[in-house]
Amino acid sequence: MSNNILVTGCKGQLGSEFKNIESNYPELNFYFRDRDLDISIKKTLEDFIIKEKINIILNTAAYTDVISAEVEREKVDLVNTFAVKNLVELSEKYNCKLIHFSTDYVYNSFDKIPIKENSKANPINYYGKSKRNGEVFIEQSTSESIVIRTSWLYSYYGNNFVNKIIKKAKNNSEIHVVNDQYGCPTYAKDLADSIMNIILSKSRLDFDGKIYNYSNLGSTNWSDFAKKIIEYSKLKCEIREVSSSFFKSAVKRPKYSITNKDKIISNFNLNISSWEDSLKTYLNSLKS
């Protein structure tokens, strides 16, 4: 069997991390594609899968701008829903394994009890709804395919929360950060490493259902997360805690999206670091 892996959305945070670890897996052939392969056009995608004999697809492509998603709904649907349908149908046709990345925004819990994968999906904004609609195609698929719901992703790449806080802290003596939204940070490199462990495991991807939660262990809120970023970076900046209502936003966000990772840890024998340890690792990597 060939080991030809297509990574879509390769210029995003997670796609970039897969690119970084490619050299650790000389036995695998990676094909990194971004907008140069339009996965919303089924014929284009099919031609590529046939030509390169792709047998594993990691779909990191996504429309992730939560605010713009409320307005640009057709664009959002194209990437987050219909492109996933294409990937699922072609995975069935050509017997490809498919790992699709989704979001904690499909949840909307009202308490701090960690959410399990079989909890009811209840997205409260259009980004979350579009991602949930994409997930459904995988849940109904006969292909060997899973959804990884991740959250609060950060890396060296992209305009993520950690990078924003560092930038603001260098230019401001204080920053206002909300203290009433709880969730789980994820270092994109950890996620990429875990996915490679899953791919190389002997287990069928979906032997225990199609949905998996993944983040670093533990949970926090945005203001406490910001405080740790400041502390570990040894920056001088005061974090002012405020409620969500402080920032006037038309977009609703989940108050609690703390996820339970027991399923992915036990099924694929993963070791996942705490969010604090991974944050330290990431911030130390910036110094080297």
Backbone as CSV, one residue per row, in Angstrom:
resi,resn,N_x,N_y,N_z,CA_x,CA_y,CA_z,C_x,C_y,C_z
1,MET,0.838,-1.197,0.000,0.000,0.000,0.000,0.874,1.249,0.000
2,SER,0.498,2.222,-0.811,1.235,3.482,-0.828,0.925,4.276,0.436
3,ASN,1.802,5.181,0.759,1.579,6.066,1.900,1.654,7.503,1.418
4,ASN,0.700,7.876,0.593,0.670,9.206,0.000,-0.378,10.055,0.716
5,ILE,0.096,11.075,1.417,-0.771,11.878,2.287,-0.988,13.255,1.691
6,LEU,-2.254,13.591,1.468,-2.621,14.940,1.049,-2.970,15.759,2.287
7,VAL,-2.284,16.898,2.461,-2.609,17.845,3.534,-3.205,19.081,2.880
8,THR,-4.490,19.299,3.081,-5.142,20.494,2.536,-4.961,21.663,3.506
9,GLY,-5.109,22.877,3.003,-4.976,24.055,3.866,-3.606,24.159,4.496
10,CYS,-2.566,23.841,3.709,-1.224,23.664,4.291,-0.574,24.960,4.773
11,LYS,-1.171,26.110,4.464,-0.588,27.373,4.936,-1.207,27.859,6.249
12,GLY,-2.184,27.114,6.739,-2.782,27.454,8.032,-1.911,26.968,9.176
13,GLN,-2.382,27.165,10.395,-1.590,26.806,11.577,-1.254,25.316,11.619
14,LEU,-2.278,24.494,11.496,-2.060,23.050,11.621,-1.341,22.493,10.394
15,GLY,-1.747,22.944,9.218,-1.076,22.508,7.993,0.408,22.822,8.023
16,SER,0.756,23.982,8.545,2.163,24.386,8.651,2.933,23.480,9.601
17,GLU,2.279,23.038,10.668,2.940,22.129,11.616,3.191,20.758,10.978
18,PHE,2.254,20.283,10.167,2.495,19.024,9.451,3.697,19.165,8.515
19,LYS,3.812,20.314,7.890,4.942,20.574,6.995,6.255,20.526,7.778
20,ASN,6.234,21.066,8.990,7.436,21.098,9.828,7.924,19.714,10.232
21,ILE,6.991,18.776,10.425,7.399,17.441,10.904,7.516,16.420,9.776
22,GLU,7.315,16.863,8.546,7.377,15.954,7.387,8.667,15.133,7.376
23,SER,9.796,15.771,7.658,11.097,15.087,7.561,11.270,13.982,8.601
24,ASN,10.415,13.980,9.636,10.481,12.913,10.645,9.893,11.601,10.141
25,TYR,9.244,11.647,8.969,8.539,10.461,8.449,8.957,10.182,7.005
26,PRO,10.211,9.750,6.801,10.714,9.529,5.436,9.955,8.441,4.681
27,GLU,9.261,7.593,5.418,8.501,6.510,4.773,7.177,6.994,4.179
28,LEU,6.814,8.241,4.453,5.551,8.792,3.970,5.802,9.867,2.916
29,ASN,4.918,9.935,1.943,5.000,10.979,0.914,3.900,12.005,1.164
30,PHE,4.298,13.211,1.496,3.334,14.273,1.779,3.126,15.158,0.549
31,TYR,1.880,15.519,0.327,1.527,16.484,-0.718,0.809,17.637,-0.034
32,PHE,1.480,18.769,0.041,0.925,19.934,0.738,0.268,20.862,-0.272
33,ARG,-1.019,21.114,-0.055,-1.754,21.986,-0.969,-2.585,22.992,-0.185
34,ASP,-2.663,24.185,-0.738,-3.487,25.225,-0.129,-4.545,25.629,-1.160
35,ARG,-4.623,26.882,-1.518,-5.636,27.312,-2.484,-5.291,26.895,-3.909
36,ASP,-4.088,26.348,-4.090,-3.707,25.829,-5.408,-4.427,24.519,-5.732
37,LEU,-5.108,23.952,-4.738,-5.994,22.807,-4.985,-7.348,23.149,-4.370
38,ASP,-8.304,23.491,-5.219,-9.624,23.917,-4.746,-10.468,22.682,-4.430
39,ILE,-10.555,22.347,-3.146,-11.264,21.128,-2.755,-12.782,21.283,-2.838
40,SER,-13.247,22.504,-3.118,-14.684,22.680,-3.314,-15.106,22.307,-4.741
41,ILE,-14.123,22.076,-5.627,-14.406,21.614,-6.995,-14.068,20.130,-7.063
42,LYS,-15.095,19.308,-7.127,-14.917,17.866,-6.969,-14.017,17.260,-8.053
43,LYS,-14.203,17.686,-9.300,-13.414,17.121,-10.414,-11.929,17.421,-10.226
44,THR,-11.595,18.638,-9.820,-10.195,19.023,-9.581,-9.581,18.154,-8.493
45,LEU,-10.333,17.969,-7.418,-9.870,17.155,-6.299,-9.704,15.694,-6.714
46,GLU,-10.669,15.188,-7.443,-10.611,13.790,-7.892,-9.403,13.543,-8.794
47,ASP,-9.153,14.447,-9.725,-8.004,14.306,-10.621,-6.700,14.243,-9.836
48,PHE,-6.603,15.061,-8.786,-5.387,15.087,-7.977,-5.218,13.772,-7.209
49,ILE,-6.294,13.281,-6.617,-6.239,12.031,-5.854,-5.804,10.867,-6.748
50,ILE,-6.339,10.825,-7.966,-5.987,9.763,-8.917,-4.517,9.891,-9.333
51,LYS,-4.136,11.080,-9.736,-2.777,11.318,-10.269,-1.696,10.983,-9.236
52,GLU,-1.889,11.404,-8.001,-0.858,11.223,-6.978,-1.080,9.965,-6.130
53,LYS,-2.112,9.178,-6.476,-2.415,7.938,-5.730,-2.527,8.202,-4.220
54,ILE,-3.306,9.229,-3.889,-3.504,9.613,-2.482,-4.306,8.533,-1.751
55,ASN,-3.842,8.157,-0.569,-4.639,7.195,0.213,-4.909,7.652,1.649
56,ILE,-4.344,8.825,2.023,-4.666,9.434,3.320,-4.869,10.935,3.087
57,ILE,-5.948,11.475,3.640,-6.215,12.912,3.506,-6.341,13.530,4.895
58,LEU,-5.572,14.586,5.137,-5.688,15.371,6.366,-6.273,16.719,5.972
59,ASN,-7.539,16.933,6.306,-8.204,18.164,5.870,-8.103,19.239,6.938
60,THR,-7.068,20.077,6.801,-6.909,21.203,7.730,-7.470,22.500,7.139
61,ALA,-7.982,22.432,5.918,-8.557,23.628,5.277,-9.848,24.022,5.987
62,ALA,-10.003,25.315,6.232,-11.224,25.792,6.894,-11.353,27.295,6.752
63,TYR,-12.578,27.746,6.765,-12.879,29.166,6.900,-13.074,29.397,8.396
64,THR,-12.153,30.166,9.021,-12.151,30.243,10.486,-12.436,31.632,11.063
65,ASP,-12.662,32.609,10.217,-12.950,33.970,10.719,-14.391,34.014,11.230
66,VAL,-14.526,33.909,12.542,-15.846,33.757,13.169,-16.746,34.966,12.899
67,ILE,-16.163,36.153,12.912,-16.963,37.369,12.704,-17.408,37.488,11.250
68,SER,-16.480,37.351,10.314,-16.822,37.445,8.887,-17.757,36.332,8.442
69,ALA,-17.691,35.199,9.138,-18.531,34.050,8.770,-20.018,34.373,8.838
70,GLU,-20.387,35.307,9.702,-21.802,35.683,9.819,-22.303,36.361,8.548
71,VAL,-21.384,36.964,7.813,-21.750,37.722,6.611,-21.462,36.925,5.335
72,GLU,-20.291,36.301,5.284,-19.859,35.595,4.069,-20.285,34.128,4.104
73,ARG,-21.576,33.908,4.246,-22.058,32.548,4.508,-21.836,31.589,3.342
74,GLU,-21.937,32.080,2.127,-21.708,31.197,0.971,-20.259,30.718,0.930
75,LYS,-19.329,31.618,1.194,-17.905,31.248,1.234,-17.640,30.240,2.343
76,VAL,-18.240,30.494,3.493,-18.070,29.608,4.651,-18.570,28.210,4.320
77,ASP,-19.768,28.131,3.752,-20.358,26.828,3.408,-19.511,26.068,2.400
78,LEU,-18.957,26.796,1.455,-18.154,26.170,0.405,-16.982,25.399,1.004
79,VAL,-16.275,26.033,1.944,-15.069,25.417,2.522,-15.404,24.465,3.667
80,ASN,-16.262,24.895,4.574,-16.494,24.133,5.805,-17.516,23.021,5.669
81,THR,-18.327,23.078,4.622,-19.383,22.066,4.459,-19.250,21.305,3.143
82,PHE,-19.375,22.000,2.020,-19.441,21.302,0.726,-18.110,20.688,0.318
83,ALA,-17.007,21.324,0.662,-15.696,20.733,0.370,-15.511,19.431,1.153
84,VAL,-16.058,19.386,2.367,-15.978,18.167,3.183,-16.790,17.051,2.528
85,LYS,-17.930,17.407,1.982,-18.763,16.434,1.244,-17.964,15.826,0.092
86,ASN,-17.239,16.670,-0.647,-16.394,16.172,-1.742,-15.330,15.211,-1.224
87,LEU,-14.671,15.585,-0.150,-13.624,14.737,0.425,-14.173,13.386,0.869
88,VAL,-15.351,13.425,1.476,-15.987,12.186,1.945,-16.350,11.281,0.761
89,GLU,-16.986,11.839,-0.246,-17.413,11.033,-1.397,-16.220,10.432,-2.135
90,LEU,-15.147,11.196,-2.272,-13.963,10.693,-2.977,-13.175,9.717,-2.105
91,SER,-13.225,9.903,-0.795,-12.591,8.940,0.116,-13.291,7.582,0.022
92,GLU,-14.604,7.611,-0.094,-15.357,6.365,-0.272,-15.010,5.718,-1.612
93,LYS,-14.949,6.516,-2.648,-14.726,6.009,-4.007,-13.329,5.414,-4.181
94,TYR,-12.315,6.060,-3.573,-10.924,5.635,-3.787,-10.288,5.021,-2.536
95,ASN,-11.127,4.686,-1.564,-10.682,3.977,-0.364,-9.570,4.734,0.367
96,CYS,-9.761,6.040,0.533,-8.800,6.873,1.271,-9.200,6.960,2.738
97,LYS,-8.206,7.037,3.604,-8.466,7.391,4.994,-8.591,8.916,5.067
98,LEU,-9.522,9.388,5.880,-9.759,10.828,5.969,-9.817,11.270,7.427
99,ILE,-8.963,12.248,7.763,-9.035,12.889,9.076,-9.380,14.352,8.843
100,HIS,-10.529,14.744,9.361,-11.050,16.099,9.167,-11.016,16.837,10.498
101,PHE,-10.597,18.101,10.476,-10.453,18.872,11.708,-11.615,19.838,11.874
102,SER,-12.230,19.746,13.049,-13.382,20.596,13.356,-13.087,21.391,14.625
103,THR,-14.113,21.809,15.319,-13.958,22.833,16.358,-14.852,22.599,17.566
104,ASP,-14.411,23.110,18.704,-15.246,23.104,19.912,-16.471,23.995,19.751
105,TYR,-16.482,24.837,18.710,-17.625,25.729,18.498,-18.895,24.982,18.063
106,VAL,-18.792,23.690,17.852,-20.021,22.920,17.597,-20.752,22.643,18.913
107,TYR,-20.065,22.854,20.028,-20.673,22.669,21.344,-21.170,24.010,21.884
108,ASN,-22.053,23.916,22.873,-22.446,25.105,23.638,-22.963,24.650,24.993
109,SER,-22.017,24.316,25.850,-22.391,23.803,27.165,-22.685,24.954,28.118
110,PHE,-23.429,24.656,29.179,-23.776,25.683,30.167,-23.114,25.426,31.514
111,ASP,-22.208,24.458,31.571,-21.472,24.230,32.816,-20.049,23.789,32.507
112,LYS,-19.261,23.627,33.572,-17.833,23.344,33.395,-17.515,21.851,33.354
113,ILE,-18.529,21.017,33.287,-18.273,19.578,33.173,-17.714,19.302,31.772
114,PRO,-16.535,18.655,31.670,-15.947,18.412,30.347,-16.906,17.681,29.401
115,ILE,-16.986,18.178,28.191,-17.952,17.680,27.208,-17.401,16.459,26.493
116,LYS,-18.198,15.394,26.461,-17.809,14.182,25.736,-18.319,14.249,24.295
117,GLU,-17.725,13.382,23.464,-18.018,13.414,22.032,-19.481,13.130,21.701
118,ASN,-20.154,12.366,22.564,-21.557,12.030,22.272,-22.537,13.079,22.800
119,SER,-22.011,14.173,23.328,-22.892,15.279,23.752,-23.547,15.900,22.524
120,LYS,-24.699,16.459,22.724,-25.443,17.050,21.610,-24.697,18.263,21.058
121,ALA,-24.544,18.291,19.742,-23.964,19.475,19.098,-25.007,20.586,19.092
122,ASN,-24.553,21.804,19.407,-25.496,22.917,19.497,-24.780,24.230,19.185
123,PRO,-24.278,24.382,17.946,-23.518,25.599,17.616,-24.388,26.854,17.691
124,ILE,-23.784,27.959,18.166,-24.560,29.191,18.349,-24.096,30.327,17.429
125,ASN,-23.168,30.022,16.511,-22.814,31.019,15.496,-22.644,30.303,14.147
126,TYR,-22.545,31.083,13.074,-22.579,30.468,11.744,-21.331,29.651,11.450
127,TYR,-20.198,30.098,11.958,-18.968,29.306,11.804,-19.168,27.911,12.393
128,GLY,-19.668,27.862,13.632,-19.914,26.575,14.282,-20.916,25.720,13.525
129,LYS,-21.970,26.357,13.011,-22.984,25.610,12.247,-22.394,25.016,10.973
130,SER,-21.559,25.802,10.273,-20.964,25.313,9.026,-20.017,24.143,9.292
131,LYS,-19.276,24.214,10.387,-18.373,23.111,10.739,-19.170,21.866,11.129
132,ARG,-20.272,22.073,11.853,-21.115,20.934,12.237,-21.730,20.281,10.992
133,ASN,-22.170,21.096,10.037,-22.747,20.542,8.806,-21.735,19.697,8.041
134,GLY,-20.460,20.119,8.077,-19.409,19.335,7.438,-19.177,18.014,8.154
135,GLU,-19.221,18.041,9.477,-19.027,16.821,10.271,-20.040,15.738,9.923
136,VAL,-21.271,16.153,9.664,-22.361,15.193,9.424,-22.040,14.272,8.249
137,PHE,-21.409,14.816,7.207,-21.048,13.982,6.057,-20.094,12.863,6.466
138,ILE,-19.187,13.155,7.389,-18.249,12.134,7.846,-18.955,11.124,8.751
139,GLU,-19.824,11.607,9.618,-20.572,10.698,10.501,-21.387,9.688,9.706
140,GLN,-21.878,10.114,8.552,-22.727,9.240,7.726,-21.929,8.426,6.709
141,SER,-20.627,8.629,6.678,-19.794,8.035,5.636,-19.410,6.583,5.942
142,THR,-19.252,5.809,4.902,-18.768,4.425,5.034,-17.243,4.372,4.946
143,SER,-16.610,5.490,4.618,-15.147,5.513,4.506,-14.502,5.452,5.891
144,GLU,-13.229,5.085,5.918,-12.481,5.091,7.176,-12.113,6.541,7.471
145,SER,-12.923,7.187,8.288,-12.800,8.629,8.457,-13.218,9.057,9.852
146,ILE,-12.540,10.100,10.355,-12.879,10.642,11.672,-12.825,12.170,11.650
147,VAL,-13.496,12.741,12.636,-13.477,14.175,12.886,-12.696,14.423,14.178
148,ILE,-11.749,15.356,14.128,-11.037,15.778,15.334,-11.526,17.174,15.701
149,ARG,-12.241,17.273,16.817,-12.705,18.582,17.293,-11.635,19.179,18.213
150,THR,-11.014,20.244,17.746,-9.973,20.878,18.548,-10.398,22.282,18.955
151,SER,-9.572,22.960,19.741,-10.008,24.237,20.317,-8.829,25.145,20.643
152,TRP,-9.062,26.435,20.569,-8.113,27.460,21.020,-6.705,27.176,20.474
153,LEU,-6.649,26.932,19.184,-5.403,26.519,18.532,-4.413,27.682,18.449
154,TYR,-3.153,27.376,18.731,-2.103,28.390,18.558,-0.826,27.731,18.038
155,SER,0.015,28.549,17.419,1.279,28.084,16.852,2.096,29.315,16.491
156,TYR,3.251,29.090,15.912,4.076,30.188,15.423,3.382,30.906,14.271
157,TYR,2.512,30.173,13.591,1.890,30.665,12.363,0.517,31.255,12.670
158,GLY,0.188,32.321,11.971,-1.185,32.794,12.045,-1.449,33.780,13.165
159,ASN,-2.653,34.333,13.095,-3.068,35.409,13.988,-3.853,34.816,15.149
160,ASN,-3.176,34.025,15.982,-3.877,33.343,17.080,-3.764,34.131,18.387
161,PHE,-4.473,33.670,19.395,-4.570,34.377,20.673,-3.204,34.590,21.333
162,VAL,-2.380,33.550,21.356,-1.081,33.660,22.029,-0.220,34.729,21.363
163,ASN,-0.139,34.671,20.042,0.674,35.657,19.318,0.127,37.083,19.477
164,LYS,-1.207,37.193,19.502,-1.828,38.519,19.691,-1.483,39.103,21.063
165,ILE,-1.583,38.267,22.095,-1.302,38.745,23.457,0.160,39.186,23.577
166,ILE,1.067,38.415,23.034,2.494,38.785,23.093,2.715,40.129,22.404
167,LYS,2.119,40.273,21.234,2.282,41.520,20.479,1.701,42.710,21.248
168,LYS,0.495,42.525,21.793,-0.147,43.619,22.543,0.623,43.953,23.818
169,ALA,1.127,42.914,24.485,1.835,43.119,25.752,3.128,43.898,25.565
170,LYS,3.712,43.771,24.392,4.953,44.503,24.106,4.685,45.983,23.833
171,ASN,3.429,46.296,23.514,3.092,47.678,23.136,2.127,48.382,24.094
172,ASN,1.650,47.645,25.109,0.669,48.224,26.030,1.003,47.862,27.476
173,SER,0.640,48.733,28.398,0.882,48.448,29.823,-0.239,47.600,30.421
174,GLU,-1.409,47.605,29.763,-2.516,46.742,30.206,-3.376,46.327,29.020
175,ILE,-4.002,45.163,29.170,-4.879,44.617,28.120,-6.152,44.117,28.785
176,HIS,-7.286,44.364,28.167,-8.557,43.810,28.645,-8.809,42.454,27.993
177,VAL,-9.090,41.442,28.812,-9.340,40.094,28.304,-10.534,39.497,29.049
178,VAL,-11.404,38.810,28.315,-12.631,38.281,28.933,-12.311,37.129,29.897
179,ASN,-13.111,37.053,30.958,-12.878,36.035,31.986,-14.043,35.056,32.137
180,ASP,-15.027,35.139,31.223,-16.221,34.294,31.387,-16.442,33.339,30.209
181,GLN,-15.371,33.066,29.458,-15.428,32.039,28.411,-14.334,31.011,28.716
182,TYR,-14.758,29.750,28.890,-13.842,28.693,29.324,-13.626,27.669,28.217
183,GLY,-12.387,27.203,28.124,-12.089,26.198,27.109,-10.708,25.602,27.306
184,CYS,-10.195,24.972,26.239,-8.945,24.222,26.323,-7.981,24.635,25.217
185,PRO,-6.844,25.238,25.561,-5.849,25.594,24.549,-5.241,24.360,23.882
186,THR,-4.820,24.524,22.640,-4.171,23.446,21.886,-2.957,23.985,21.148
187,TYR,-1.799,23.420,21.435,-0.583,23.735,20.697,-0.633,22.913,19.410
188,ALA,-0.641,23.590,18.268,-0.842,22.906,16.982,0.208,21.828,16.726
189,LYS,1.430,22.027,17.197,2.475,21.013,17.004,2.117,19.720,17.728
190,ASP,1.578,19.842,18.948,1.158,18.649,19.691,0.080,17.888,18.933
191,LEU,-0.863,18.625,18.372,-1.944,17.993,17.609,-1.384,17.276,16.384
192,ALA,-0.489,17.929,15.656,0.108,17.305,14.468,0.856,16.024,14.844
193,ASP,1.636,16.075,15.926,2.371,14.880,16.375,1.408,13.750,16.746
194,SER,0.332,14.097,17.432,-0.653,13.082,17.835,-1.324,12.443,16.617
195,ILE,-1.626,13.260,15.618,-2.263,12.725,14.408,-1.340,11.740,13.703
196,MET,-0.038,12.039,13.672,0.904,11.102,13.047,0.941,9.784,13.826
197,ASN,0.860,9.868,15.152,0.797,8.638,15.957,-0.455,7.827,15.622
198,ILE,-1.562,8.520,15.417,-2.817,7.843,15.074,-2.702,7.178,13.707
199,ILE,-2.141,7.892,12.732,-1.985,7.343,11.379,-1.118,6.090,11.396
200,LEU,-0.045,6.118,12.190,0.905,5.004,12.211,0.467,3.872,13.143
201,SER,-0.610,4.087,13.886,-1.114,3.014,14.751,-1.773,1.940,13.886
202,LYS,-1.933,0.780,14.438,-2.526,-0.335,13.682,-4.061,-0.261,13.682
203,SER,-4.607,0.643,14.465,-6.059,0.704,14.641,-6.757,1.314,13.425
204,ARG,-7.944,0.812,13.134,-8.789,1.484,12.163,-9.224,2.817,12.781
205,LEU,-9.202,3.873,11.999,-9.466,5.212,12.525,-10.788,5.286,13.279
206,ASP,-11.845,4.728,12.672,-13.193,4.924,13.225,-13.751,3.677,13.908
207,PHE,-12.843,2.894,14.523,-13.322,1.668,15.178,-14.220,1.958,16.374
208,ASP,-14.153,3.172,16.889,-14.978,3.548,18.035,-15.743,4.835,17.740
209,GLY,-16.316,4.905,16.550,-17.094,6.082,16.182,-16.272,7.089,15.412
210,LYS,-16.946,8.120,14.950,-16.339,9.080,14.017,-15.813,10.358,14.673
211,ILE,-16.213,10.633,15.918,-15.910,11.935,16.522,-14.915,11.802,17.675
212,TYR,-13.891,12.680,17.662,-12.913,12.721,18.753,-12.645,14.170,19.158
213,ASN,-12.539,14.395,20.466,-12.065,15.676,20.984,-10.550,15.631,21.116
214,TYR,-9.894,16.759,20.842,-8.456,16.844,21.095,-8.086,18.269,21.504
215,SER,-7.366,18.373,22.608,-6.695,19.621,22.993,-5.628,19.222,23.992
216,ASN,-4.849,20.181,24.446,-3.982,19.899,25.583,-4.845,19.717,26.823
217,LEU,-4.286,19.077,27.851,-5.076,18.721,29.029,-5.262,19.908,29.959
218,GLY,-6.358,19.865,30.703,-6.703,20.968,31.588,-7.570,21.975,30.862
219,SER,-7.995,22.992,31.578,-8.841,24.027,30.981,-8.556,25.363,31.648
220,THR,-9.033,26.431,31.020,-8.800,27.772,31.562,-9.831,28.726,30.966
221,ASN,-9.726,29.992,31.300,-10.508,31.002,30.585,-9.526,31.931,29.880
222,TRP,-10.053,32.817,29.048,-9.161,33.624,28.213,-8.241,34.530,29.040
223,SER,-8.753,35.115,30.107,-7.920,36.043,30.891,-6.810,35.303,31.636
224,ASP,-7.125,34.132,32.196,-6.082,33.348,32.871,-5.054,32.821,31.875
225,PHE,-5.517,32.467,30.683,-4.622,32.052,29.605,-3.663,33.203,29.274
226,ALA,-4.208,34.389,29.139,-3.388,35.571,28.841,-2.362,35.831,29.945
227,LYS,-2.776,35.662,31.198,-1.856,35.879,32.320,-0.669,34.928,32.262
228,LYS,-0.942,33.666,31.910,0.139,32.681,31.788,1.082,33.037,30.637
229,ILE,0.518,33.518,29.537,1.346,33.924,28.394,2.301,35.046,28.825
230,ILE,1.763,36.019,29.557,2.568,37.146,30.048,3.638,36.650,31.030
231,GLU,3.218,35.798,31.964,4.131,35.280,32.997,5.280,34.496,32.353
232,TYR,4.938,33.536,31.489,5.968,32.677,30.891,6.867,33.445,29.917
233,SER,6.336,34.508,29.337,7.126,35.317,28.397,7.966,36.377,29.108
234,LYS,7.733,36.484,30.434,8.432,37.496,31.243,8.219,38.910,30.702
235,LEU,6.986,39.180,30.329,6.629,40.507,29.825,5.986,41.321,30.954
236,LYS,6.056,42.605,30.838,5.454,43.500,31.838,4.160,44.072,31.255
237,CYS,3.057,43.481,31.660,1.760,43.952,31.175,0.679,43.468,32.120
238,GLU,-0.272,44.331,32.433,-1.365,43.979,33.345,-2.549,43.454,32.531
239,ILE,-3.086,42.305,32.942,-4.301,41.783,32.309,-5.504,42.238,33.127
240,ARG,-6.385,42.995,32.508,-7.620,43.452,33.155,-8.760,42.519,32.764
241,GLU,-9.324,41.844,33.759,-10.408,40.895,33.477,-11.722,41.639,33.253
242,VAL,-12.413,41.253,32.185,-13.720,41.849,31.878,-14.679,40.742,31.431
243,SER,-15.962,41.048,31.459,-16.949,40.078,30.964,-17.076,40.210,29.450
244,SER,-17.689,39.217,28.834,-17.852,39.216,27.369,-18.571,40.465,26.873
245,SER,-19.471,40.987,27.693,-20.265,42.156,27.276,-19.409,43.417,27.115
246,PHE,-18.183,43.385,27.653,-17.275,44.533,27.530,-16.955,44.811,26.060
247,PHE,-16.807,43.715,25.293,-16.527,43.859,23.864,-17.829,43.734,23.094
248,LYS,-18.177,44.768,22.396,-19.429,44.743,21.626,-19.220,43.856,20.385
249,SER,-19.871,42.701,20.390,-19.728,41.781,19.264,-21.085,41.228,18.874
250,ALA,-21.301,41.134,17.568,-22.570,40.591,17.070,-22.560,39.061,17.090
251,VAL,-21.385,38.486,17.334,-21.243,37.029,17.258,-21.265,36.414,18.647
252,LYS,-22.120,35.414,18.828,-22.149,34.678,20.095,-21.037,33.638,20.097
253,ARG,-20.422,33.470,21.251,-19.386,32.455,21.422,-19.750,31.571,22.611
254,PRO,-19.345,30.297,22.581,-19.680,29.404,23.700,-19.052,29.891,25.006
255,LYS,-19.813,29.831,26.090,-19.279,30.185,27.406,-18.376,29.069,27.935
256,TYR,-18.824,27.834,27.729,-18.063,26.677,28.194,-17.871,25.700,27.046
257,SER,-16.624,25.518,26.637,-16.354,24.471,25.645,-15.141,23.676,26.104
258,ILE,-15.224,23.259,27.363,-14.176,22.413,27.944,-14.467,20.975,27.513
259,THR,-13.498,20.353,26.849,-13.755,19.032,26.258,-13.044,17.907,27.013
260,ASN,-13.663,16.741,26.980,-13.102,15.526,27.577,-12.286,14.788,26.517
261,LYS,-11.028,14.469,26.823,-10.134,13.815,25.854,-9.886,12.336,26.136
262,ASP,-10.639,11.755,27.085,-10.378,10.365,27.480,-10.452,9.394,26.295
263,LYS,-11.383,9.635,25.386,-11.608,8.696,24.285,-10.392,8.602,23.363
264,ILE,-9.879,9.746,22.928,-8.749,9.719,21.992,-7.474,9.218,22.682
265,ILE,-7.318,9.527,23.974,-6.134,9.073,24.717,-6.138,7.556,24.849
266,SER,-7.278,7.000,25.256,-7.328,5.555,25.488,-7.342,4.757,24.183
267,ASN,-8.053,5.246,23.169,-8.155,4.492,21.915,-6.856,4.450,21.135
268,PHE,-6.084,5.525,21.196,-4.855,5.592,20.392,-3.594,5.702,21.253
269,ASN,-3.756,5.475,22.566,-2.611,5.416,23.479,-1.737,6.672,23.372
270,LEU,-2.379,7.820,23.428,-1.661,9.091,23.274,-1.209,9.644,24.625
271,ASN,-0.065,10.304,24.608,0.372,11.094,25.760,0.176,12.565,25.397
272,ILE,-0.683,13.250,26.110,-0.971,14.660,25.806,-0.524,15.521,26.981
273,SER,0.234,16.564,26.686,0.737,17.459,27.730,-0.365,18.375,28.256
274,SER,-0.146,18.912,29.441,-1.050,19.929,29.974,-0.912,21.193,29.136
275,TRP,-1.924,22.023,29.143,-1.856,23.245,28.340,-0.760,24.181,28.838
276,GLU,-0.515,24.176,30.150,0.558,25.037,30.682,1.927,24.586,30.186
277,ASP,2.185,23.269,30.231,3.485,22.749,29.779,3.697,23.015,28.291
278,SER,2.652,22.815,27.510,2.791,23.047,26.068,2.970,24.525,25.748
279,LEU,2.307,25.374,26.514,2.494,26.812,26.318,3.944,27.204,26.612
280,LYS,4.510,26.656,27.693,5.925,26.922,28.009,6.820,26.450,26.865
281,THR,6.559,25.243,26.377,7.351,24.694,25.273,7.309,25.600,24.058
282,TYR,6.107,26.060,23.722,5.958,26.943,22.560,6.715,28.251,22.772
283,LEU,6.520,28.875,23.925,7.152,30.175,24.182,8.671,30.056,24.235
284,ASN,9.172,28.922,24.755,10.632,28.688,24.758,11.170,28.534,23.346
285,SER,10.342,27.945,22.465,10.781,27.744,21.080,10.944,29.076,20.350
286,LEU,10.245,30.095,20.812,10.356,31.422,20.185,11.702,32.070,20.477
287,LYS,12.303,31.654,21.588,13.591,32.245,21.989,14.762,31.633,21.239
288,SER,14.588,30.396,20.777,15.712,29.684,20.142,15.877,30.077,18.685
